[in-house]
């Protein structure tokens, strides 16, 4: 049996600029998660034979000295235990740049730096010949198709590392640095295991006898990477491939939507939900939807509850146009009342886009006219 620890999208050194004063803490979370993953690898009871880095180990092709030295130190721990380290660059830490860190020397690292899949790297692990395939995408040199390679006609295990898009993930858009992959074609490669990176949520696919896995991030890097994160181990034996995973993240992202249409007191409803979800290791994005009977002071709620979360975002997507409170303002004898009345006229004749524009105009106008209280 051969046991492979499959890592991808570590994004070491990520800036997290949107997190403000907590950006450095979140960056450290990623570093600590990586170190804990290597702790797992070097623990003799886990019997890890090789560690795969399936792209975007770093968040940029020229990371900080601190992030680079962290990686070197962990490679040193793998070397001490004679655990193979096999890596392909991703789109974030691409090899093609002349100043890419991957052009430096890294002891104890099997790095795929060619722009196309060529002859496999062959390693003898536990008496088994393991054939590893991979390439470093180069926008100037790599050519499609990227998924029509085949396993060599040799005994042993055949494993590919690819950083690409098997369909479109909901957290990113295809762009000119994405490698498009087709599951049917991957199923014809005769691989035993294909270790993917790029998509940030865990996914396991079995196609044509080939096991294809995205391990996802060890710590969520943005909303959409919600819930549990996993440490993924692939066990290869003559019986086939077995995937083992264990919950690994320190902090958890959660995206939730509350429809306040039927709430008699929208603010109280939101407040109670925040109490239920409060957790110092949670990053929460709470979206408010529907037509509330009363306004919700998002700023005040964030100020009151943000210390009970690692991060708290409240997105106000309530519809003012259909709320009773706005309807009441319509009859107010004032500039504000006349403004509201003019925007509510003819609503039933508007399409969705025009209603959205009216909604935006209403919000911005009322903000200049004293709000809706």
Order of alpha helices (4+ residues) and beta strands (2+ residues): beta-alpha-beta-alpha-beta-beta-beta-beta-beta-beta-beta-alpha-beta-beta-beta-beta-beta-beta-alpha-beta-alpha-beta-alpha-alpha-alpha
